[in-house]
């Protein structure tokens, strides 16, 4: 892969693992930072400690004004999740589409494959990780964090804009990583599977007597096998162009966090390269020489303080930079490229952000508020074909937000929450997003939550720049708006856990992709159709004598309100059944998962059929030393063929996903 043209760009120079580790070690040795142990409590009301088991009888985050589920490090260990997309897709209401390059998340009837998850906010230890260009984030193997570093993930449905941020249009993913105190030593991990995929990671964490807490980790991925994306023939003339090819992946990542007193800092870098027959942004197929390069760096410094009067203050300064490189030798059947011509696209975006928030309890009121200012500069891209510059674009933008929230304790069992967020990007007008909630404990029966919210999403740089050809904020695209109403019922704290959510969402001015008028490249427009999504989510957990059991079921009806036509990409029925920690002997345990995804419509309104898939894990500790474990995993055990809908710009709109995969893992921990 050393001859790829993608490497000639100075801004995309390969960062090797040794350089990453040296840089992070130097930073660790020269600087002392810090963190409050519970610095992210501001995001939820009365956050209880998490025990590390997804079958807690007491519902996690039960007082939060949203439907929140928690995935813990124990869940990741039991079920062998490899990416954020895999973790989140097991939760009620969420689903994934994978076009062979980057997974795209859908939630509650809304999904736009290829959009890089710009409608969902990703946060890592309180830092916003949506990039400064696409407003999106990577959910696959190119994700910002190794999932083995995760202590827990809080997954929130619905527009949490007033409390979380501007991209919390459809949901929020909040990740809390392991601290040095939690790791307390060295972890080593190795995975091999029958698709020629190798993963190795090494981590060290320690909390010292003086209060300094550090955690440092690095991960290497190497893979090369027959492509998991099998390309069907469109016509005899294109049969050769669409043949299956090698799927090569090459990536490194590293992450450092350090805490001391009221200070906390983190720095991460991920460098990922993938060769695939799929071209990005709907340009077709690349005859097997397409290469995608994703490089992301991010860092944050945070100060947290609680005064004697009980006023809690957070101040964060954070920076994020994302570079994308796309190289293809096109064999496309779309008008966006010409057969046999090599095309290279480079996109560089960055953002520097400062935010501050304050919360204080005043009688029956718990008041919080804050400001957020982000400078997204520069946003730069260029596209060349056979070395000739076709288009370039540079844009700068400032994003400003103010939010306030008041939780009023009306009685011992009743709270009302009122929130408001005002967002302003560049010279455009301000966008106001309100949020209301009623939370009531009904003794002897259940918890009741009634939630109303609105959120607006500005077009991101890609949507607003009209396919890389004009300056951002010059196109005529309106914000897309979502209006939500939701009722939730849940078990009382201390009772066996169950949860029911009923929701009704309406969306106006949805931003959708289409071909530009000249037929070359993509552009984005506001859809004239109004979409409505209604559904119900059920979740239940049992603690049995010999195992733990969890089940969720989702029904979603998403359609055009005018015509009644069903929305594409969204399955109507999804289900997930998980059993964990089944003892098969003194040192042998097993976990398993059954997933069901109902049929979906593609962009061309063809049907992508429903599928059942089974995942199984067996964990063996060969000696009394519990630090070492051998794990066998089977993904898609029945080898059931699964087709995923992809963007309507591809010559085909359904792609076959990987079949049965067997993996061996070796896991050693100093604890």
N, C-alpha and C positions, 0 to 999 in steps of 0.2 A: 504493500500500500504506500510505499514511500514515494512513488512516482505520481501520486494523485495531484492534480493541479491545485487542489484545495490548500496544499501546503505552501504554495508560493506566496500567499498573502501574508504580509508581516504580522497583521493583527490576529492571525489564526495559527501562529507558530506552535508546534506540538510541545505541550508541557508534560514532561515525563514524571513518573511517580517519585523518583529519587529527588528531583528538584522540589516537588511539592512538600515532601517530608522534611527536607532541609530547611525550606522557607518557614514552615510551621514550627519546627523545632527552634529556629532562631527567634521567631516571634515569642515563643513560650519562654525562652531563656531571658529575653530582654525586657519583657513587659509583664506586669501583674494587673489583672483585671478582676472583676467581681460580679456577683449576682446575689440577689435575694432568693431564698429557697422557693418562694411562692410568687415570683414576680409577675406571673401571668394570671393571678387571681382576678384582676380587674375585668377579665373578659366574661366572667360568670358570677352568679350570685352564690355566695357561701359554698365555694368549691370544696367538696369533701376529699380526703385522701383516697387514692386509688390503690387497691390491694394487689393489683397485678393479675387478677383473674376476671375474664369477661363475664363470668357468671355470678358476680356480686349480687346478693339478694337485695341490697340497698341500691336503688337506681343511681347511677352516677349523675352528677350535675342536675339533681331533681328539681332545683329551684330556678334553673335557667329558663328564660322566656323563649324557649325554642325546643325542638325535638333534637336532643343531643345524644349520640352514642359514642362509646369509648372503645378503641382498640388498643390493647396493651402489648408490652414486650412479650408477655406470656402467650398471647394469641399468635404473634408472629412466629414464635418458637414452635408452637404446637402445629400450626397449619402450613408453615414454610412459605409464607408470602414473600415474593421477591421484589416487588415494586409497589409504589404508592397506589397505582391503578388497581393492582390485584387486591390490595387491602380494602380500598374504598368500594370496589365493586361487590363485595360481600355484604354491604350494609343496605338496609331497606331503602328503596327509592333511587339507588345509584346503579349505573350500568356503564359499560365501556365499549367503545368501538375502536378497532385497531386497523389502520391502513397499511401496516407493515413498517411504518417509520416511527410514529409517535401515537400512543394511546390518547383518546379523547374521552372525557367523562361526560355522562349525561345524568340529569337528576330530575325526577318528577315530571317527565314528559318533555324536557327541553334538552336538545343535544345538537351540536353542530360539529361533526367530525372534521378534523383538520384545523380547528380554531384555537388549538393550544390552551384550552381551558380558561379562556378569558372571562367567563361568566362566574367563575368560582374563585374565591380568595384563598390563597395559600399563605400560612404564617408559620414561621419556625422560631420558637422561643420568643414570640412577640414581634419578630421582624417580618414585614410584608415581602414576599418573594415573587410576586407577579412582576414580570420584567417591564422595562420602561418603553418598549416598542409595541409588542403585541398585547400587553397587559395579561400575558398568559404565563404558564409554567409547565415544566416537563414532568410527566407522571410515570414514565417508563423507566427503563434501565439508565436513561440519561438524567434521572431525577436528581435534585440538589442534595439529597441525603441518603446514605446507606441505611436501609430499613433496619439493619441490626443495631443501629445507634438510637433507635426510637424507644423511648420509655412509654409513651402513650400518644395516641392521636384522638383529638376531640373532633367529631364530625357533626356539623350543624346544618340543617336544611332550612331553606327559605332565605329571604332577603334580610340579612343582618346588617344592612348598611349603616344604620344609625349607631350601632355599637362597635362595628369591626372595621369597615373600610369600603372604599368605592367599588371594589370588584366583588363584594359580597352580594351579588345580584341573585344568585340561585343557591348559594351555600358558602360555608366557610370550613376549611380544613386547618386545624391548629395543631401543630406538632410540638411535643416536648421531648427533648433528647435526654439521654442518660447523663447524669452528672458523674464526676469522679468518685463521689461517695457511694453512689449506687453501683458503679462498676467495680471499684476497689481492687484493682490489679490489672492483669493482662487477659484479654480475650483473643483467641485465634480461631479462624474459621476457614474451611475449605469445602467447595462444592464441585462435583463433577457430574455431568449427565450424559445420556446417550445421544445428545444432539451436539456433541463436541463443544459444550459450554463449560468454562472453568471460571470460578470465582474464588478469590482469596482475600481475606481481610485480617487486619491486625489492629488492636486497640489497647490503649492504656489509660486508666483513670485512677485518681488518687485524691483524697482530701487530707491535707496535712494539719498538724497540730495548731499551726498559726491561723487556720481558717481558709487558706488557699485551696481552692478546688479546681482541678484541671482534668480535662478529658481530651484525648487525641486519638484519631483513628485514620486509617487509610485502607483503600479497597482497590483491587485490580480485577477487571473483567476481560476475558478473551473468549471469543466464540467464532466458529466458522463451520457451517453445515449447509446441507441442501435447504433451499429457501423454505421457510414456513409459509410463505405467501405463494400459493400455487395459482398461476395465472391461466384462466381458461381461454380457449381460442375464441376470438371474435369472428374471424373469417379465415379461410385458408391462406389468404395473402398476408395475414399478420401472425400466423401460427408460429413462425420462427422467432419473430420479434418478442413474442410473449412467453417464451419458454421459461421454465423455472431456472433460477440461477443461484449462485452462492449467496448466503446471508452471513456476512462477516461483521462482527461487532468487536469494538476495541475501546476500552474505557478505563479511566482512573478517576478516583475521587479522594479527597481528604477533608477532614473537618477537625477544628479545634475550638473548644470553649474553655473559658477560665472565669473564675468567680472569686471575689474577695470583698468582704464587708457589703457595702451597698452597690458595688460595681460588678458588671457582667460584660463579657465580650465574647464574640464568636466570629470565626472566619471559616469559609468553606470554598472549595473549588471542585468542579467536575468537568471532565474533558472526555467527550464521547464521540465516536465515529462509527458510522454504519454504512455498509454497502448493501444496496437493495434494488430490486427491479422497479420499485415505485419511485416516481419523482414527487417532490413536495409541491404544494400549492396547486394541485390539479393539472399538472403539465403532462401527465400520461405515464408511460413506461420508458425506462432508460436503457433497455437492452442489456441489463445486468452490470453496467458500469456506473450507475448512479451512486454518489457518495454524499452523505449528510454528516456535517460536523457541528456539534453543539458544545459550546464552552461557556460556562457560567462561573462567576466569582461573586461572592457576597460577604459582607462583614457588618457587624453592629457593635456599638458601644452603648451601654445602658446604665443609668443611675436611678436607683429606687430608694425612696425614703418614706418613713412613717413618722410623723411628728408626735409629740407628747399629747396633742389634742386629738390625734386620730386621723389627721389628714394624710392621705397616701398620694405620693407623687411619683410619676415615672417620666423620665426624659430619655429619648432614644435618638441616636444619630446612626443612620445606616446607609450603606451603599451597595448597589447591585449592578453588575455589568454582564450582558449576554451577547455572545457572538454566534451567528449561524452562517454556515457555508454550505452551498448546495452545488454539486457538480454533476452533470449528466451528459451522456451521449444519447440524444433523444431518438427513440423509435416510436414517437407518439402518433396516435390517431386523432388527436385534437388539434385545433388550429393554433395552439399556443407555442408550438415549437416545430422545427423542421427536421426531418429524418437525417441522421448522420452528422448533425452539427453539435459541437460541444458547447454547453452553456454553463456559466458559472455565476452564481448570485451570492453576494456577501451582505449580511445585515448586522449592524452593530448598534446596540442600544444600551443605555445606562441611565441610572437614576441615583440621585443623592437626596436623602430625606431626613428631616428633623421633625420629631413629634413629641408632644408633651401632653400628659393627662393628669387630672387631679380628681380624687374622690373623697367624700366626707359624709359622715352620718350626722344629720341635724334633726333630732327628735325622731319623728316617724318617717323622715325623708332620708334616703341615701342618694346623694346628688353626685354626679360625675360629669366631666366635660373635658374637652381637649382640642388641640389644634394639630394639623398635619400639613406640612409644606414639602413638596417634592419637585426637584428640578430634573427634568428628563432631558439630558443633553450630553452628547449629540445623539440624534437618531439618524443614522446614516445607512444608505444601501447603494449598491450598484449591481447591474446585471451586464454581463458581456457574453458574446457568442463568437466562438473561434477567435478570441482575443480582441474583438472589437466592442467598444463600450456601446451598449444599447440605451441605458437609462441610468440616472443617478438621482439621489434624493437625500436631502439633509434637512432636519427639522429640529427645533428646540421648543420645549413647552414647559410651563410651570403649572403644577397641580396643587390646589389649596383646599383644605377642608376644615370645618369646625363642627363639633358635635357636642350634644348635651343630653343627659338622661336623668330622670328622677324616678326612683322606685319608692312608692309610698306604701308603708305598712298600715293598711286600714284597720286591721284587727290581727289577732293572733294567727288566723288561718287565711287571711286575704291580703294580697298585694296587687297594686296597680302600677304599671310601668309605662312611662311616656318618654319617647326618645325622638330626637331630630338631628339630622345631619345635613349640612349644606356643603356642596362640592362645586368647585369652579376650576375649569381647565383653560389656560391661555386667556384669550380675549372674549371667549364665549360667555353666555349668561350663566348664572348660578342655577344649580339643580338642588331641589329640596326633597329629602327622603324622610318621611315620618314613620314611626313605629309605635304601636300600642299593644299592651298585653294585660290580661287579667289572669292571675294565678291564685287558685283557691284549693286549700286542703279541706276535703270533706271527711271529717273523722269517721272511721269505721267503714268507709267506702273506697274512695280513690282521690287522686289529684286531678284537678281540672285546670286546663290552660286554654284561653281564647286569645288568638293572636291576629292582629291586622298589621299590614305593612305595605309600603310602596318603596320602589327603588328605581333609579334610572341609571343606565349605563351609556356613557359617552362612547362614540366610535373610537376604537384604538387607532394607532398610527397606520397600520396596514389598511384598515377599512377606510380611513380618512384620506389616504394618499393616492387612492384610485390606481391600485396596482403598480406601485413604485414610480409612477410617471409624473406626478405633480406633488407640490408641497402639501404637507399635512394641513388640515383645517381649512382647505380651500374647496373641498367637495361639499355637496349639498346633502349631507346625511344627518338626520335627526337622531336624538337619543332614543334608545329603546326603553320602554317603561313596563314595569311589572307591578301588578296589584294583587295582593294575597289576603286570603282569609283562611284561618286554620283553627280547628278544635282538637284538643288532645285530652286523652284519658290515660292515667298511669297508676300503677300500684303505689300504695302508700309506703313510705320508708319503713324498712324492716320486714316487709311482706315479700313473698316470691314475686319476681319481677315480671311485669307485663306492660305493654304500651300499645295504644291505638291512636293514630293520627288520621284526621279527615281534612283534606285541603281543597281549595278552589283558587286557581291562579288564572289571571288574565294578562295577556301581553299585547302591547301596542307598538307599532313601528319597529318590529323586529328587523335587525340588520342581517341580510342574507347575501351570499355571494352569487355572482352571475358573470357571464362573459361581458367584456367591454364592447362598445358599439362597433369598433373596428374588427372585432373578432380575435384580437391578440391580447392575451393577458386576462387577468381577473379584475373585476371591480365589485363594489358592494353597494347595495341599495336598501332602502326601507321597504319591507313587504307591506302591501296594502291590506293583507289579510290580518284579522285579529284572531289570535290563538287562545284557546281556553284549555286548561289542564286541570282535571279533577281526579282525585284518587283517595285510596285508603292504604295505610301501612299498619301491619300487625307485627308485634314482636313479643316473644315469650321465651323464658329461660327456666330450666329445671335443674335442680341439684339432686341427682340420683345416687343411690348407694355405691354404684360401681363406675359412675361416669358423670360428666357434666354435659348438658344438652341445651342447645339454643336454636331458635327457629324464627325466621321472619318471612313475611309474605307481602307483596305489593301488587296493587291493581291501579293502573293509571289509564285514564281516558283523555288523550290529548288530540285536539282537532281544531279545524278552521271553523269559527263560529258562524260564518256566513254560509259556507257550502256544506258543512258537516263532514268534510273529508278528513280522514285520519292523518295525523302528523307523521312525517317520516322519522326514522331512526329510533323511535321510542317503543320498547316492548310494553304490551299492556299488562302482562302478568310476569312476575319474577318471584322466585323463592329460594331460600337458602336454609339448609339444615346442617348443623355442626355438632359433632360429638367429640369430646376431648378427654384426654387423660384416662383412657380405659386401660386398666391394669391387666397385663397378660402374663405376669410373672413378677419375680422379685425385682428385676431391673429392666423390665420390658413394658413399654406403654404404647398405646396407639391412639391416633386422632384421625378423624375423617370428616369429609364435607361433601354434601350433595347440592349441586347448583342447578336451578332451572331458569332458563330465559325464554320467554315466549317469543312468538314470531314478531318481526319488525318489517316495516316498509322501507324500501330504499328511496333515494331521491327520484328514481324513475317509476316509483310506485310498484315495484316488483316485491315479492314476499321473500324475506330471509327467514327460513323456517326456525321453529323452536328447537331447543336442544336441552338434554340432560347431560351433566358431566359429574364425574366422581373423582375426588382427590383423597389420597390416603397417605398417612405418615406413620412410620414405626420408629420409635426411639429406644435404643439399647445402650445401657451403661454397663460395659463388660466387666468392670471391676467395682469394688466397693468405693473407690475414689469417684465421687459424683462430679468431679470437675470435667471429666471426659465423657463424650457421648458419640455414638455412631447412629446416624439417622438415614433411613431409607424412605424415599418419597416417590409417589406415583401421581403424576398429573394427568387428568383426563384418562382415568384408568380404563374405561371402556373403549377408548380410541374412537369416540363419537365425532363425526365430522361436524364442525361448526363454521357457519358463514357469518361474516360481519358486514353490515352495510358500510359503505364509505362514501365520500363526497361524490356528487353527481357529475363531477368534471372528469372522472376517470372513464376510460373506455368500457370497463366493467364496473358494476357498483356493488358486487359482493366478492369478498376475498376469503379464502379458506384459512382458518386459523390452525395452530399447531395441533398435531395429534398426541397420542400417548407419549409422555416423557418420563423416563426413570432417572432418578438422581440419587447419588450417594453424598452424604455430608459428614464431615468430621468437625466436632465442636469441642473446644477446650476453654475452660474459664477458670481463673484463679480462685474465684469464690467457692 
